[in-house]
Every structure is written in C-alpha cells, then in structure tokens.
Amino acid sequence: IEALRVRAKAATGGSGVVVSVTARGEPRRLPRHIEAAALRVGREALANAAKHAEASRIDIDLQFGTALLALQIRDDGRGFSHDQLETAIGNGHFGITSMQERARQAGGTCEVGPGVTGGTVVTLRLPLG
C-alpha cells in the first residue's frame, strides 16, 4: 500500500492531480512475486495515467481477499479507444501489454479499458493460493 502511495506521489508530483488510496480486507505481506507483480503493474498504470490521461484524479483501490489480491487504478482522464491502443502497440508502446504479461506470469489477469464515467480503469487480479 505504501509503495503504491509513494509511486503515485512521484508520478503526479507538482501536477495538482488528486490521488486517493483505499485498502479493504486485511492488509498484510504477500508472497514476494505477488507483491512485485502488483507494484510493477501499479507503477505502469500510474505512469500512464500521469503521462497520457490528462487526469485530475487517480483512485487506487487494493482489496486483500483470502484467496485473491485485487488492485484497481481509475483515472478521470481522457481515456482511449481500442484503435488507439492498437496504434500505440504498433508504434512500440508496450506498457499495457507488459502489465498483462506480468499478471499472467503471476497466475492472474490484468484488464485495461474505459471507465463507466470516462477515463481509464486498470484492474489486476492475482491469486494468493
């Protein structure tokens, strides 16, 4: 939780972007590979939001379940379309692809898409079993 908070502050420092961090469930130390995957995916999502989204707010939500860690990072920025994603990947921007690959390597999933009210939502789910 603290590592994501520090990374969010570093990514948005001086920009005026409001960052909210929420943890639910029982926060605890997790297996090293799970913590590393969550931090790396979170760091990439925060960097993308700060660099590309033109967001005024970023919400980070961590949910510690008994069998699953869920991390969701939402911004209220400009979002992107599927075509824009394909173009970015074609131009060598692999941030989203690398987030999804890190999740797979840890046995989980990472979904990136539009938010209900705009912006972008990154949802990472990692099994703890």
N, CA, C and O atoms as CSV, one atom per row, in Angstrom:
chain,resi,resn,atom,element,x,y,z
A,1,ILE,N,N,0.840,-1.186,0.000
A,1,ILE,CA,C,0.000,0.000,0.000
A,1,ILE,C,C,0.879,1.242,0.000
A,1,ILE,O,O,0.679,2.154,-0.801
A,2,GLU,N,N,1.838,1.270,0.888
A,2,GLU,CA,C,2.700,2.446,0.991
A,2,GLU,C,C,3.545,2.622,-0.267
A,2,GLU,O,O,3.760,3.750,-0.711
A,3,ALA,N,N,4.026,1.524,-0.846
A,3,ALA,CA,C,4.829,1.619,-2.070
A,3,ALA,C,C,4.012,2.218,-3.207
A,3,ALA,O,O,4.533,3.029,-3.973
A,4,LEU,N,N,2.746,1.839,-3.334
A,4,LEU,CA,C,1.891,2.419,-4.371
A,4,LEU,C,C,1.611,3.887,-4.088
A,4,LEU,O,O,1.580,4.704,-5.008
A,5,ARG,N,N,1.411,4.221,-2.834
A,5,ARG,CA,C,1.176,5.622,-2.450
A,5,ARG,C,C,2.391,6.484,-2.816
A,5,ARG,O,O,2.241,7.572,-3.371
A,6,VAL,N,N,3.587,5.993,-2.503
A,6,VAL,CA,C,4.815,6.730,-2.819
A,6,VAL,C,C,4.974,6.871,-4.327
A,6,VAL,O,O,5.337,7.940,-4.818
A,7,ARG,N,N,4.702,5.794,-5.065
A,7,ARG,CA,C,4.830,5.838,-6.525
A,7,ARG,C,C,3.832,6.821,-7.139
A,7,ARG,O,O,4.162,7.546,-8.077
A,8,ALA,N,N,2.614,6.839,-6.607
A,8,ALA,CA,C,1.604,7.775,-7.104
A,8,ALA,C,C,2.049,9.210,-6.868
A,8,ALA,O,O,1.896,10.063,-7.742
A,9,LYS,N,N,2.592,9.474,-5.701
A,9,LYS,CA,C,3.067,10.826,-5.391
A,9,LYS,C,C,4.201,11.224,-6.332
A,9,LYS,O,O,4.252,12.358,-6.809
A,10,ALA,N,N,5.108,10.288,-6.595
A,10,ALA,CA,C,6.217,10.574,-7.501
A,10,ALA,C,C,5.729,10.817,-8.927
A,10,ALA,O,O,6.226,11.709,-9.615
A,11,ALA,N,N,4.757,10.023,-9.367
A,11,ALA,CA,C,4.253,10.141,-10.737
A,11,ALA,C,C,3.472,11.425,-10.957
A,11,ALA,O,O,3.473,11.969,-12.062
A,12,THR,N,N,2.804,11.917,-9.916
A,12,THR,CA,C,1.929,13.078,-10.076
A,12,THR,C,C,2.468,14.336,-9.405
A,12,THR,O,O,1.831,15.388,-9.464
A,13,GLY,N,N,3.616,14.242,-8.777
A,13,GLY,CA,C,4.170,15.354,-8.005
A,13,GLY,C,C,4.127,16.684,-8.739
A,13,GLY,O,O,4.613,16.799,-9.864
A,14,GLY,N,N,3.547,17.681,-8.099
A,14,GLY,CA,C,3.504,19.029,-8.641
A,14,GLY,C,C,2.470,19.244,-9.727
A,14,GLY,O,O,2.363,20.351,-10.253
A,15,SER,N,N,1.706,18.225,-10.080
A,15,SER,CA,C,0.763,18.354,-11.189
A,15,SER,C,C,-0.631,18.786,-10.744
A,15,SER,O,O,-1.451,19.191,-11.569
A,16,GLY,N,N,-0.897,18.701,-9.459
A,16,GLY,CA,C,-2.234,19.023,-8.970
A,16,GLY,C,C,-3.210,17.867,-9.047
A,16,GLY,O,O,-4.371,18.021,-8.669
A,17,VAL,N,N,-2.769,16.705,-9.527
A,17,VAL,CA,C,-3.637,15.535,-9.605
A,17,VAL,C,C,-3.901,15.032,-8.187
A,17,VAL,O,O,-2.970,14.845,-7.403
A,18,VAL,N,N,-5.166,14.816,-7.868
A,18,VAL,CA,C,-5.554,14.288,-6.568
A,18,VAL,C,C,-5.471,12.770,-6.622
A,18,VAL,O,O,-6.014,12.146,-7.534
A,19,VAL,N,N,-4.787,12.173,-5.639
A,19,VAL,CA,C,-4.646,10.720,-5.577
A,19,VAL,C,C,-5.301,10.213,-4.305
A,19,VAL,O,O,-5.052,10.730,-3.216
A,20,SER,N,N,-6.140,9.197,-4.453
A,20,SER,CA,C,-6.804,8.559,-3.323
A,20,SER,C,C,-6.368,7.098,-3.274
A,20,SER,O,O,-6.373,6.411,-4.296
A,21,VAL,N,N,-5.989,6.623,-2.081
A,21,VAL,CA,C,-5.591,5.231,-1.907
A,21,VAL,C,C,-6.503,4.597,-0.862
A,21,VAL,O,O,-6.623,5.096,0.257
A,22,THR,N,N,-7.142,3.494,-1.238
A,22,THR,CA,C,-8.049,2.779,-0.344
A,22,THR,C,C,-7.612,1.316,-0.271
A,22,THR,O,O,-7.304,0.695,-1.288
A,23,ALA,N,N,-7.593,0.781,0.948
A,23,ALA,CA,C,-7.307,-0.647,1.133
A,23,ALA,C,C,-8.472,-1.270,1.877
A,23,ALA,O,O,-8.947,-0.737,2.880
A,24,ARG,N,N,-8.922,-2.405,1.370
A,24,ARG,CA,C,-10.007,-3.146,2.022
A,24,ARG,C,C,-9.517,-4.550,2.329
A,24,ARG,O,O,-8.547,-5.027,1.741
A,25,GLY,N,N,-10.199,-5.201,3.257
A,25,GLY,CA,C,-9.767,-6.523,3.676
A,25,GLY,C,C,-8.672,-6.393,4.722
A,25,GLY,O,O,-8.571,-5.370,5.399
A,26,GLU,N,N,-7.866,-7.411,4.853
A,26,GLU,CA,C,-6.789,-7.441,5.845
A,26,GLU,C,C,-5.444,-7.205,5.164
A,26,GLU,O,O,-4.846,-8.147,4.645
A,27,PRO,N,N,-4.953,-5.945,5.157
A,27,PRO,CA,C,-3.639,-5.689,4.554
A,27,PRO,C,C,-2.563,-6.517,5.255
A,27,PRO,O,O,-2.511,-6.585,6.483
A,28,ARG,N,N,-1.720,-7.133,4.458
A,28,ARG,CA,C,-0.669,-7.981,5.007
A,28,ARG,C,C,0.416,-8.180,3.965
A,28,ARG,O,O,0.217,-7.882,2.787
A,29,ARG,N,N,1.553,-8.681,4.396
A,29,ARG,CA,C,2.613,-9.035,3.458
A,29,ARG,C,C,2.143,-10.234,2.652
A,29,ARG,O,O,1.521,-11.153,3.185
A,30,LEU,N,N,2.443,-10.213,1.384
A,30,LEU,CA,C,2.032,-11.275,0.470
A,30,LEU,C,C,3.275,-11.939,-0.097
A,30,LEU,O,O,4.380,-11.428,0.085
A,31,PRO,N,N,3.118,-13.074,-0.783
A,31,PRO,CA,C,4.289,-13.680,-1.421
A,31,PRO,C,C,5.010,-12.654,-2.299
A,31,PRO,O,O,4.385,-11.834,-2.970
A,32,ARG,N,N,6.309,-12.725,-2.272
A,32,ARG,CA,C,7.147,-11.728,-2.954
A,32,ARG,C,C,6.761,-11.532,-4.423
A,32,ARG,O,O,6.705,-10.397,-4.896
A,33,HIS,N,N,6.495,-12.623,-5.148
A,33,HIS,CA,C,6.173,-12.488,-6.570
A,33,HIS,C,C,4.828,-11.783,-6.778
A,33,HIS,O,O,4.638,-11.112,-7.792
A,34,ILE,N,N,3.906,-11.925,-5.840
A,34,ILE,CA,C,2.613,-11.241,-5.929
A,34,ILE,C,C,2.808,-9.748,-5.664
A,34,ILE,O,O,2.291,-8.912,-6.405
A,35,GLU,N,N,3.548,-9.417,-4.618
A,35,GLU,CA,C,3.820,-8.006,-4.323
A,35,GLU,C,C,4.555,-7.338,-5.477
A,35,GLU,O,O,4.236,-6.209,-5.850
A,36,ALA,N,N,5.543,-8.035,-6.044
A,36,ALA,CA,C,6.315,-7.461,-7.154
A,36,ALA,C,C,5.423,-7.221,-8.368
A,36,ALA,O,O,5.502,-6.166,-8.996
A,37,ALA,N,N,4.575,-8.196,-8.703
A,37,ALA,CA,C,3.686,-8.034,-9.856
A,37,ALA,C,C,2.715,-6.878,-9.626
A,37,ALA,O,O,2.505,-6.056,-10.518
A,38,ALA,N,N,2.125,-6.813,-8.433
A,38,ALA,CA,C,1.167,-5.743,-8.140
A,38,ALA,C,C,1.844,-4.375,-8.202
A,38,ALA,O,O,1.280,-3.431,-8.755
A,39,LEU,N,N,3.029,-4.264,-7.648
A,39,LEU,CA,C,3.734,-2.979,-7.661
A,39,LEU,C,C,4.122,-2.576,-9.078
A,39,LEU,O,O,3.978,-1.411,-9.448
A,40,ARG,N,N,4.605,-3.510,-9.864
A,40,ARG,CA,C,5.033,-3.168,-11.232
A,40,ARG,C,C,3.847,-2.792,-12.125
A,40,ARG,O,O,3.923,-1.843,-12.905
A,41,VAL,N,N,2.768,-3.537,-12.002
A,41,VAL,CA,C,1.568,-3.183,-12.775
A,41,VAL,C,C,1.034,-1.840,-12.293
A,41,VAL,O,O,0.679,-0.983,-13.102
A,42,GLY,N,N,0.976,-1.658,-10.983
A,42,GLY,CA,C,0.515,-0.385,-10.429
A,42,GLY,C,C,1.374,0.782,-10.874
A,42,GLY,O,O,0.859,1.841,-11.233
A,43,ARG,N,N,2.674,0.588,-10.851
A,43,ARG,CA,C,3.601,1.650,-11.268
A,43,ARG,C,C,3.376,2.036,-12.727
A,43,ARG,O,O,3.368,3.221,-13.061
A,44,GLU,N,N,3.194,1.046,-13.595
A,44,GLU,CA,C,2.946,1.333,-15.012
A,44,GLU,C,C,1.608,2.040,-15.214
A,44,GLU,O,O,1.513,2.988,-15.993
A,45,ALA,N,N,0.582,1.577,-14.512
A,45,ALA,CA,C,-0.739,2.208,-14.628
A,45,ALA,C,C,-0.684,3.658,-14.149
A,45,ALA,O,O,-1.271,4.542,-14.774
A,46,LEU,N,N,0.013,3.901,-13.054
A,46,LEU,CA,C,0.143,5.273,-12.537
A,46,LEU,C,C,0.937,6.155,-13.497
A,46,LEU,O,O,0.577,7.309,-13.729
A,47,ALA,N,N,2.009,5.615,-14.049
A,47,ALA,CA,C,2.803,6.386,-15.013
A,47,ALA,C,C,1.970,6.737,-16.239
A,47,ALA,O,O,2.033,7.864,-16.731
A,48,ASN,N,N,1.186,5.777,-16.735
A,48,ASN,CA,C,0.328,6.036,-17.897
A,48,ASN,C,C,-0.710,7.108,-17.580
A,48,ASN,O,O,-0.939,8.012,-18.384
A,49,ALA,N,N,-1.333,7.007,-16.416
A,49,ALA,CA,C,-2.344,7.991,-16.025
A,49,ALA,C,C,-1.731,9.379,-15.911
A,49,ALA,O,O,-2.312,10.360,-16.375
A,50,ALA,N,N,-0.567,9.460,-15.298
A,50,ALA,CA,C,0.076,10.762,-15.101
A,50,ALA,C,C,0.586,11.347,-16.415
A,50,ALA,O,O,0.527,12.560,-16.621
A,51,LYS,N,N,1.084,10.495,-17.297
A,51,LYS,CA,C,1.727,10.967,-18.526
A,51,LYS,C,C,0.751,11.204,-19.679
A,51,LYS,O,O,0.906,12.155,-20.445
A,52,HIS,N,N,-0.259,10.333,-19.797
A,52,HIS,CA,C,-1.101,10.359,-21.002
A,52,HIS,C,C,-2.552,10.772,-20.773
A,52,HIS,O,O,-3.198,11.263,-21.700
A,53,ALA,N,N,-3.076,10.588,-19.578
A,53,ALA,CA,C,-4.519,10.700,-19.379
A,53,ALA,C,C,-5.039,12.123,-19.218
A,53,ALA,O,O,-6.224,12.381,-19.427
A,54,GLU,N,N,-4.156,13.043,-18.849
A,54,GLU,CA,C,-4.608,14.402,-18.512
A,54,GLU,C,C,-5.679,14.342,-17.426
A,54,GLU,O,O,-6.687,15.047,-17.486
A,55,ALA,N,N,-5.442,13.491,-16.443
A,55,ALA,CA,C,-6.405,13.273,-15.360
A,55,ALA,C,C,-6.274,14.342,-14.286
A,55,ALA,O,O,-5.210,14.933,-14.099
A,56,SER,N,N,-7.372,14.575,-13.587
A,56,SER,CA,C,-7.328,15.449,-12.410
A,56,SER,C,C,-7.417,14.619,-11.134
A,56,SER,O,O,-7.174,15.120,-10.036
A,57,ARG,N,N,-7.775,13.319,-11.294
A,57,ARG,CA,C,-7.927,12.438,-10.130
A,57,ARG,C,C,-7.535,11.014,-10.514
A,57,ARG,O,O,-7.846,10.535,-11.604
A,58,ILE,N,N,-6.840,10.348,-9.583
A,58,ILE,CA,C,-6.494,8.940,-9.718
A,58,ILE,C,C,-6.894,8.252,-8.420
A,58,ILE,O,O,-6.507,8.682,-7.333
A,59,ASP,N,N,-7.671,7.180,-8.540
A,59,ASP,CA,C,-8.092,6.393,-7.379
A,59,ASP,C,C,-7.425,5.030,-7.436
A,59,ASP,O,O,-7.487,4.332,-8.449
A,60,ILE,N,N,-6.785,4.662,-6.332
A,60,ILE,CA,C,-6.124,3.364,-6.206
A,60,ILE,C,C,-6.887,2.578,-5.149
A,60,ILE,O,O,-7.054,3.044,-4.022
A,61,ASP,N,N,-7.348,1.394,-5.511
A,61,ASP,CA,C,-8.098,0.561,-4.580
A,61,ASP,C,C,-7.460,-0.819,-4.524
A,61,ASP,O,O,-7.360,-1.514,-5.535
A,62,LEU,N,N,-7.031,-1.203,-3.328
A,62,LEU,CA,C,-6.474,-2.535,-3.100
A,62,LEU,C,C,-7.455,-3.328,-2.250
A,62,LEU,O,O,-7.926,-2.846,-1.220
A,63,GLN,N,N,-7.757,-4.536,-2.681
A,63,GLN,CA,C,-8.628,-5.388,-1.890
A,63,GLN,C,C,-7.883,-6.685,-1.584
A,63,GLN,O,O,-7.540,-7.461,-2.477
A,64,PHE,N,N,-7.644,-6.891,-0.281
A,64,PHE,CA,C,-6.965,-8.091,0.190
A,64,PHE,C,C,-8.018,-9.129,0.549
A,64,PHE,O,O,-8.657,-9.028,1.597
A,65,GLY,N,N,-8.202,-10.121,-0.307
A,65,GLY,CA,C,-9.115,-11.208,-0.008
A,65,GLY,C,C,-8.345,-12.388,0.562
A,65,GLY,O,O,-7.120,-12.338,0.670
A,66,THR,N,N,-9.042,-13.427,0.919
A,66,THR,CA,C,-8.351,-14.605,1.441
A,66,THR,C,C,-7.620,-15.357,0.340
A,66,THR,O,O,-6.572,-15.952,0.589
A,67,ALA,N,N,-8.160,-15.338,-0.875
A,67,ALA,CA,C,-7.564,-16.081,-1.976
A,67,ALA,C,C,-7.162,-15.207,-3.166
A,67,ALA,O,O,-6.635,-15.711,-4.158
A,68,LEU,N,N,-7.412,-13.894,-3.068
A,68,LEU,CA,C,-7.197,-13.028,-4.221
A,68,LEU,C,C,-6.792,-11.620,-3.780
A,68,LEU,O,O,-7.352,-11.064,-2.835
A,69,LEU,N,N,-5.820,-11.063,-4.476
A,69,LEU,CA,C,-5.495,-9.647,-4.330
A,69,LEU,C,C,-6.052,-8.946,-5.562
A,69,LEU,O,O,-5.763,-9.344,-6.691
A,70,ALA,N,N,-6.846,-7.911,-5.350
A,70,ALA,CA,C,-7.382,-7.127,-6.460
A,70,ALA,C,C,-6.872,-5.701,-6.336
A,70,ALA,O,O,-6.987,-5.080,-5.280
A,71,LEU,N,N,-6.315,-5.194,-7.406
A,71,LEU,CA,C,-5.840,-3.813,-7.473
A,71,LEU,C,C,-6.565,-3.149,-8.620
A,71,LEU,O,O,-6.563,-3.646,-9.746
A,72,GLN,N,N,-7.193,-2.007,-8.321
A,72,GLN,CA,C,-7.849,-1.246,-9.378
A,72,GLN,C,C,-7.336,0.182,-9.324
A,72,GLN,O,O,-7.315,0.812,-8.267
A,73,ILE,N,N,-6.925,0.680,-10.478
A,73,ILE,CA,C,-6.470,2.064,-10.604
A,73,ILE,C,C,-7.351,2.726,-11.646
A,73,ILE,O,O,-7.389,2.318,-12.807
A,74,ARG,N,N,-8.068,3.771,-11.201
A,74,ARG,CA,C,-9.001,4.500,-12.065
A,74,ARG,C,C,-8.546,5.953,-12.181
A,74,ARG,O,O,-8.084,6.555,-11.212
A,75,ASP,N,N,-8.686,6.492,-13.368
A,75,ASP,CA,C,-8.443,7.927,-13.532
A,75,ASP,C,C,-9.635,8.551,-14.231
A,75,ASP,O,O,-10.443,7.860,-14.851
A,76,ASP,N,N,-9.733,9.867,-14.122
A,76,ASP,CA,C,-10.831,10.583,-14.768
A,76,ASP,C,C,-10.356,11.318,-16.014
A,76,ASP,O,O,-10.931,12.332,-16.409
A,77,GLY,N,N,-9.312,10.798,-16.619
A,77,GLY,CA,C,-8.716,11.442,-17.788
A,77,GLY,C,C,-9.472,11.189,-19.074
A,77,GLY,O,O,-10.655,10.849,-19.065
A,78,ARG,N,N,-8.771,11.360,-20.176
A,78,ARG,CA,C,-9.411,11.312,-21.485
A,78,ARG,C,C,-9.655,9.910,-22.017
A,78,ARG,O,O,-10.360,9.751,-23.013
A,79,GLY,N,N,-9.089,8.884,-21.378
A,79,GLY,CA,C,-9.313,7.517,-21.828
A,79,GLY,C,C,-8.682,7.258,-23.183
A,79,GLY,O,O,-7.896,8.068,-23.675
A,80,PHE,N,N,-9.026,6.129,-23.786
A,80,PHE,CA,C,-8.510,5.778,-25.106
A,80,PHE,C,C,-9.415,4.735,-25.730
A,80,PHE,O,O,-10.155,4.033,-25.040
A,81,SER,N,N,-9.341,4.649,-27.038
A,81,SER,CA,C,-10.144,3.673,-27.766
A,81,SER,C,C,-9.305,2.437,-28.073
A,81,SER,O,O,-8.084,2.447,-27.917
A,82,HIS,N,N,-9.973,1.376,-28.511
A,82,HIS,CA,C,-9.273,0.156,-28.906
A,82,HIS,C,C,-8.318,0.448,-30.067
A,82,HIS,O,O,-7.205,-0.076,-30.102
A,83,ASP,N,N,-8.749,1.276,-31.010
A,83,ASP,CA,C,-7.898,1.631,-32.145
A,83,ASP,C,C,-6.648,2.377,-31.690
A,83,ASP,O,O,-5.556,2.135,-32.204
A,84,GLN,N,N,-6.809,3.281,-30.728
A,84,GLN,CA,C,-5.646,3.999,-30.207
A,84,GLN,C,C,-4.673,3.043,-29.519
A,84,GLN,O,O,-3.456,3.200,-29.625
A,85,LEU,N,N,-5.218,2.053,-28.813
A,85,LEU,CA,C,-4.371,1.051,-28.165
A,85,LEU,C,C,-3.579,0.264,-29.209
A,85,LEU,O,O,-2.371,0.081,-29.064
A,86,GLU,N,N,-4.247,-0.196,-30.248
A,86,GLU,CA,C,-3.574,-0.957,-31.302
A,86,GLU,C,C,-2.482,-0.120,-31.977
A,86,GLU,O,O,-1.400,-0.630,-32.269
A,87,THR,N,N,-2.761,1.147,-32.221
A,87,THR,CA,C,-1.774,2.033,-32.832
A,87,THR,C,C,-0.568,2.206,-31.918
A,87,THR,O,O,0.573,2.162,-32.378
A,88,ALA,N,N,-0.817,2.404,-30.627
A,88,ALA,CA,C,0.285,2.574,-29.667
A,88,ALA,C,C,1.169,1.333,-29.629
A,88,ALA,O,O,2.395,1.442,-29.633
A,89,ILE,N,N,0.552,0.158,-29.593
A,89,ILE,CA,C,1.323,-1.085,-29.575
A,89,ILE,C,C,2.129,-1.218,-30.868
A,89,ILE,O,O,3.291,-1.622,-30.842
A,90,GLY,N,N,1.511,-0.881,-31.987
A,90,GLY,CA,C,2.204,-0.924,-33.274
A,90,GLY,C,C,3.383,0.023,-33.351
A,90,GLY,O,O,4.332,-0.216,-34.096
A,91,ASN,N,N,3.323,1.110,-32.575
A,91,ASN,CA,C,4.407,2.093,-32.551
A,91,ASN,C,C,5.437,1.801,-31.462
A,91,ASN,O,O,6.302,2.632,-31.183
A,92,GLY,N,N,5.344,0.624,-30.849
A,92,GLY,CA,C,6.356,0.233,-29.872
A,92,GLY,C,C,6.071,0.604,-28.433
A,92,GLY,O,O,6.966,0.506,-27.593
A,93,HIS,N,N,4.850,1.029,-28.113
A,93,HIS,CA,C,4.473,1.340,-26.735
A,93,HIS,C,C,3.848,0.081,-26.131
A,93,HIS,O,O,2.717,-0.282,-26.456
A,94,PHE,N,N,4.596,-0.573,-25.256
A,94,PHE,CA,C,4.179,-1.876,-24.758
A,94,PHE,C,C,3.770,-1.877,-23.291
A,94,PHE,O,O,3.750,-2.941,-22.672
A,95,GLY,N,N,3.446,-0.730,-22.715
A,95,GLY,CA,C,3.106,-0.653,-21.302
A,95,GLY,C,C,1.939,-1.533,-20.908
A,95,GLY,O,O,2.029,-2.277,-19.931
A,96,ILE,N,N,0.849,-1.462,-21.646
A,96,ILE,CA,C,-0.330,-2.265,-21.313
A,96,ILE,C,C,-0.044,-3.744,-21.527
A,96,ILE,O,O,-0.430,-4.581,-20.711
A,97,THR,N,N,0.630,-4.065,-22.621
A,97,THR,CA,C,0.992,-5.451,-22.882
A,97,THR,C,C,1.875,-6.002,-21.768
A,97,THR,O,O,1.691,-7.143,-21.342
A,98,SER,N,N,2.824,-5.212,-21.294
A,98,SER,CA,C,3.709,-5.686,-20.227
A,98,SER,C,C,2.949,-5.866,-18.912
A,98,SER,O,O,3.260,-6.779,-18.147
A,99,MET,N,N,1.953,-5.010,-18.635
A,99,MET,CA,C,1.136,-5.191,-17.433
A,99,MET,C,C,0.390,-6.525,-17.514
A,99,MET,O,O,0.347,-7.279,-16.542
A,100,GLN,N,N,-0.185,-6.806,-18.662
A,100,GLN,CA,C,-0.938,-8.048,-18.831
A,100,GLN,C,C,-0.021,-9.269,-18.730
A,100,GLN,O,O,-0.403,-10.291,-18.159
A,101,GLU,N,N,1.170,-9.162,-19.275
A,101,GLU,CA,C,2.120,-10.270,-19.202
A,101,GLU,C,C,2.590,-10.507,-17.763
A,101,GLU,O,O,2.712,-11.658,-17.344
A,102,ARG,N,N,2.851,-9.459,-17.013
A,102,ARG,CA,C,3.238,-9.616,-15.598
A,102,ARG,C,C,2.136,-10.306,-14.812
A,102,ARG,O,O,2.406,-11.172,-13.980
A,103,ALA,N,N,0.902,-9.924,-15.077
A,103,ALA,CA,C,-0.226,-10.559,-14.394
A,103,ALA,C,C,-0.284,-12.046,-14.730
A,103,ALA,O,O,-0.460,-12.879,-13.840
A,104,ARG,N,N,-0.138,-12.380,-16.006
A,104,ARG,CA,C,-0.169,-13.792,-16.423
A,104,ARG,C,C,0.947,-14.589,-15.755
A,104,ARG,O,O,0.730,-15.716,-15.308
A,105,GLN,N,N,2.136,-14.004,-15.688
A,105,GLN,CA,C,3.275,-14.697,-15.071
A,105,GLN,C,C,3.015,-14.999,-13.598
A,105,GLN,O,O,3.536,-15.978,-13.064
A,106,ALA,N,N,2.212,-14.163,-12.939
A,106,ALA,CA,C,1.876,-14.373,-11.527
A,106,ALA,C,C,0.589,-15.187,-11.368
A,106,ALA,O,O,0.097,-15.357,-10.253
A,107,GLY,N,N,0.044,-15.691,-12.483
A,107,GLY,CA,C,-1.151,-16.519,-12.430
A,107,GLY,C,C,-2.453,-15.742,-12.424
A,107,GLY,O,O,-3.509,-16.307,-12.143
A,108,GLY,N,N,-2.393,-14.444,-12.732
A,108,GLY,CA,C,-3.581,-13.607,-12.650
A,108,GLY,C,C,-3.978,-12.986,-13.970
A,108,GLY,O,O,-3.578,-13.440,-15.043
A,109,THR,N,N,-4.777,-11.933,-13.865
A,109,THR,CA,C,-5.261,-11.223,-15.043
A,109,THR,C,C,-5.111,-9.720,-14.842
A,109,THR,O,O,-5.087,-9.229,-13.714
A,110,CYS,N,N,-5.013,-9.011,-15.938
A,110,CYS,CA,C,-4.982,-7.547,-15.923
A,110,CYS,C,C,-5.833,-7.062,-17.088
A,110,CYS,O,O,-5.563,-7.372,-18.249
A,111,GLU,N,N,-6.858,-6.301,-16.755
A,111,GLU,CA,C,-7.746,-5.748,-17.772
A,111,GLU,C,C,-7.586,-4.238,-17.779
A,111,GLU,O,O,-7.487,-3.604,-16.728
A,112,VAL,N,N,-7.562,-3.677,-18.968
A,112,VAL,CA,C,-7.439,-2.233,-19.133
A,112,VAL,C,C,-8.537,-1.785,-20.075
A,112,VAL,O,O,-8.697,-2.336,-21.164
A,113,GLY,N,N,-9.295,-0.779,-19.651
A,113,GLY,CA,C,-10.379,-0.321,-20.500
A,113,GLY,C,C,-10.962,0.983,-20.021
A,113,GLY,O,O,-10.464,1.598,-19.078
A,114,PRO,N,N,-12.023,1.398,-20.683
A,114,PRO,CA,C,-12.653,2.671,-20.313
A,114,PRO,C,C,-13.412,2.555,-18.998
A,114,PRO,O,O,-13.949,1.497,-18.669
A,115,GLY,N,N,-13.449,3.651,-18.255
A,115,GLY,CA,C,-14.247,3.713,-17.041
A,115,GLY,C,C,-15.698,3.988,-17.369
A,115,GLY,O,O,-16.012,4.459,-18.462
A,116,VAL,N,N,-16.575,3.701,-16.444
A,116,VAL,CA,C,-18.006,3.895,-16.648
A,116,VAL,C,C,-18.323,5.354,-16.968
A,116,VAL,O,O,-19.159,5.638,-17.826
A,117,THR,N,N,-17.659,6.269,-16.282
A,117,THR,CA,C,-17.919,7.702,-16.489
A,117,THR,C,C,-16.780,8.390,-17.226
A,117,THR,O,O,-16.650,9.612,-17.160
A,118,GLY,N,N,-15.950,7.619,-17.928
A,118,GLY,CA,C,-14.820,8.173,-18.652
A,118,GLY,C,C,-13.512,7.740,-18.017
A,118,GLY,O,O,-13.496,6.986,-17.044
A,119,GLY,N,N,-12.426,8.222,-18.574
A,119,GLY,CA,C,-11.121,7.842,-18.059
A,119,GLY,C,C,-10.765,6.398,-18.375
A,119,GLY,O,O,-11.328,5.778,-19.277
A,120,THR,N,N,-9.820,5.887,-17.610
A,120,THR,CA,C,-9.323,4.534,-17.819
A,120,THR,C,C,-9.347,3.786,-16.497
A,120,THR,O,O,-9.127,4.370,-15.435
A,121,VAL,N,N,-9.614,2.495,-16.571
A,121,VAL,CA,C,-9.598,1.622,-15.394
A,121,VAL,C,C,-8.652,0.453,-15.684
A,121,VAL,O,O,-8.781,-0.228,-16.701
A,122,VAL,N,N,-7.702,0.235,-14.774
A,122,VAL,CA,C,-6.821,-0.921,-14.815
A,122,VAL,C,C,-7.210,-1.807,-13.644
A,122,VAL,O,O,-7.192,-1.366,-12.495
A,123,THR,N,N,-7.563,-3.060,-13.934
A,123,THR,CA,C,-7.978,-3.992,-12.887
A,123,THR,C,C,-7.051,-5.203,-12.923
A,123,THR,O,O,-6.997,-5.939,-13.908
A,124,LEU,N,N,-6.330,-5.387,-11.830
A,124,LEU,CA,C,-5.394,-6.505,-11.688
A,124,LEU,C,C,-5.954,-7.464,-10.642
A,124,LEU,O,O,-6.361,-7.049,-9.557
A,125,ARG,N,N,-5.971,-8.754,-10.982
A,125,ARG,CA,C,-6.406,-9.783,-10.024
A,125,ARG,C,C,-5.321,-10.849,-9.962
A,125,ARG,O,O,-4.946,-11.441,-10.974
A,126,LEU,N,N,-4.823,-11.079,-8.742
A,126,LEU,CA,C,-3.761,-12.056,-8.540
A,126,LEU,C,C,-4.174,-13.077,-7.491
A,126,LEU,O,O,-4.585,-12.703,-6.393
A,127,PRO,N,N,-4.069,-14.373,-7.818
A,127,PRO,CA,C,-4.443,-15.391,-6.837
A,127,PRO,C,C,-3.388,-15.472,-5.735
A,127,PRO,O,O,-2.193,-15.310,-5.981
A,128,LEU,N,N,-3.861,-15.726,-4.523
A,128,LEU,CA,C,-2.958,-15.817,-3.371
A,128,LEU,C,C,-2.730,-17.255,-2.934
A,128,LEU,O,O,-1.983,-17.502,-1.987
A,129,GLY,N,N,-3.360,-18.203,-3.609
A,129,GLY,CA,C,-3.232,-19.610,-3.208
A,129,GLY,C,C,-1.965,-20.163,-3.652
A,129,GLY,O,O,-1.683,-21.336,-3.404
